[in-house]
Amino acid sequence: MEIMSDRENITDQENIDEFQIEEVSTYPINNNILYRERVNKVTKRSFNYKNNEGRASKKKTIRCEIDYINEIPQFHIKYGSNFQYVVFSSKSPSDVAYNYERALKPETKATLSGPLVFGLQLKSVKKARESRKKSNLIKPAINCTSSTLEKRAKKIASKVRASFNNDIKGVYHQSDEIVLKSVEFSVNKLDFQLDYEEGENQMEKGHQLQSIVKTIDQGQIPRDSYRDLAAAEHHLPRENTVSNERIAITKHMNKIIKFSLVNMKDKNELNNITSQEPDITNPEIVQEVINTMGLGIRRSAKDILVYLIPQLQKRQILKSSDPIIHLRVSGDGRNVGRKIKHVMVTFMILDHENRHHHADYHYTVALYPSTEKYDTLKFMLSLFINELKSFKENGLEVSGILWKFELYFSSDWKFLAICLGLNGLTANYFCPWCCCSKNQIGDLNKNWCIEKSIDQLITNYNEINRHINPPLFSMIPIENIIFDELHALLRITDRLGIDACRNPRKWFV
């Protein structure tokens, strides 16, 4: 910039309006008056102005310049008719002013104030420097990280809240309860919503997150899909918040209902199921199962019941006046992709009548990668079998109430036959309940009834036709063992369909 003024008029009290200012450069940006600019690998930036030094009779015009080279200020004073003479210093403006006086009159003892000569005390300089500093320190939102944007949003929300609390005093009565719940705004079309959460609001948010986690799990919504949904609807919590809530729920439940990993490498003998249709085709699930080959998981039925019974009591599904729980065990195998077969064993509480066919109310006690085999089931279900025996003989005490159990078993015919120790479905004697042979199928003249008993199978299983192993669930009476209705209906429909194709006249004439 260029300033025309007497030296004695350049004081801290000067008024910027008294000067004619022509900006020929840019002011530095910080308190050290440093301005960084890469020029030929050297950081350099300068500004200068003219100063009429001396009284009116001996007035001299000098040019003051400050160059910044590698962040070190270089102070120059140029003088002469064409400013052909130069003195400089890298120490301070006062040092170069001292050198200037000595250059003119070596014997003089007079001194000049460096800041006054260079005009560093001018309000215009200070004002320009501060404006440059503020504008450069605050980055545009497009160049900020997400954490910086979040901090700025919180700062705005804090100021809005303070202003709101101050303004409501003159608008509403003191007895009125005014609550600022949230503030919404956008920056460069990026929406922000900040909630003022305290007490009950925080609890409501926790319930909302749990509901969202439940919805995502039940609806099998992928993470990427939820991210897209949350981006379109800013009222939804972010995906990482939902993920953290799911982790917190999992950790909490793992403390209440512990699970254990079982090494299945010695027991795991997989059959080739390449020709079978897979029940699960999701590639992520298939890969996850492949990565965990050789590991089985099991949980304690006792831990699950201790957690469930108080809740079922509150909902009047179980009643302490009639402390009997009807518990059904079931299991089945399923194909995961075309490489692996899973076996799952579950139980459910039959007293919950409206949820018999709801998957969320079948509680898993064992899950492992293998085929349905007697030895493998016996190994994996050892803990569960002992717990069922204890439930049957001693009951289960929860909150001071001793609950008795009525046990049932239901599955498809294959799984049921394995658990009862039968040789197989295609054996000559195949029936779990009677001694019917293949030759007697369709004989309606015989009075068919349950001929076997569970006690007989426990003690003399090898004397009964085609029983090669003792039953796994010896605590469940044979009368309470039922094959799955769905499989029976499908088989009946299948047989009727085959007969209709073979004998169309019989069915359609």
Beta strands, then each sheet from edge to edge (+ up, - down):
strand 1: 38-39
strand 2: 42-43
strand 3: 46-53
strand 4: 60-69
strand 5: 72-79
strand 6: 85-89
strand 7: 182-187
strand 8: 190-195
strand 9: 259-263
strand 10: 295-299
strand 11: 324-336
strand 12: 340-349
strand 13: 363-369
strand 14: 396-398
strand 15: 401-411
strand 16: 481-483
sheet 1: 1+ 2-
sheet 2: 3+ 4- 5+ 6-
sheet 3: 7+ 8-
sheet 4: 9+ 10- 13+ 12- 11+ 15+ 14-
sheet 5: 9+ 10- 13+ 12- 11+ 15+ 16+
end
